Amino acid sequence: MLAEAVFVVTMYATGCDTKPGHPTKSGTLPVAGFTAAADPKVLPLGSIVHIEGFGERMIQDIGGKVKGRHVDLFVHNCTFAREWGRRTRKVRVLHVPKED
């Protein structure tokens, strides 16, 4: 498992990339500043990561375009998400849930 690596960071928000009330893959509603999506082969659901410049996020979702070292952060503002685009940031893995 990765301890720290550079990831592509994108953002999604209600209204531009997801419908209001649409649950995450983990079954919860996304929360701005907390929810992130990742490739479950790299970061399984329930993983907690620290993203440079954004702090801690929990991987609660996956995305069709989120592959490899890529995290997609749920944010409160569609305009901000679009203006952000695709950038790279260091991501440190703080916790990975144990498999059953």
N, C-alpha and C positions, 0 to 999 in steps of 0.2 A: 504494500500500500504506500502511496505517496505521502511524504511528510510535508513537503512544500514544493510547489512548482508554479510556473507561469501559465496562466489560463487565459483564454479569450473570455471577456466579460461583455455580455449584452444585457438588455433590460426589457421587461414586458410589464404592461399595466392593463387594468380593466379599461375597456373601451377601445383600445387600439390593438391588442393582441389576445385578449381573453374576454369572455362574456361575463357580465356581473352575475355573481352567485355560482360561477362554475368552480367546482371543487378541484383540488390538486390530485395528483396520482395517489397521494397518501390519504385522501378522503377529507381533508380539511379545506377551509376556504383560505386563499392566499392572504398573507398579511404583509403590507409594505414595510420594508426595513427588517424583515425576518425570513420570509420565504424565498427560496432559490430553487431553480431547476438544474439538473445535471444529468449526464449520461450515467445510468445506474451501474454500468460496467466499470466506471471510474470512481464515482462517488455514490454509494447506495443510498436509498431513501433513509432518512433519519440521521445521516452524517451531519456533523457540525463543522463548519469551516470558518476561517477568518480571512476575509478578503481585504487586501490592501486598500485603504481609503474608505471602506464601508463597514468594517467590524465583522461581528459574527452573524452567520446566517445558517439556517437549517435547510437541508436538501429535502424538500417536500414534494417536488414535482419533477417530471421529465418533459422533454419536448422533442418533437420530431426532428428539429434542426439542431438540437443540442447533442453533439457527438464528441467523444474524446475529451480533451482538456478544455472544456467550455462550461461556464456557469451562466445562467440567465437569472437575473435578479428581479424580483417582483417589486415594483415601485408604485407610488401613489399617483404619478403624473405621466400621462401618455406623451406629452410634448418633451419632457425631460428624457424619457426612454428613447424617443426617436432621435433627439439631438445627440445623445450619448453614442449611438451607433455601436461599433465594435472596437473595443480597446483591450489591452492586455494588462493584467495585474497579477501580483503574487498572491497565491492562495495557499494557506496553511491548513492542513487537516488537523482538527482538534479531537474529533471523536468519530469513530465508525461503529455502528451497531453490530453486535455479534449476530452471526447467522444462526438460525435455529437448526 
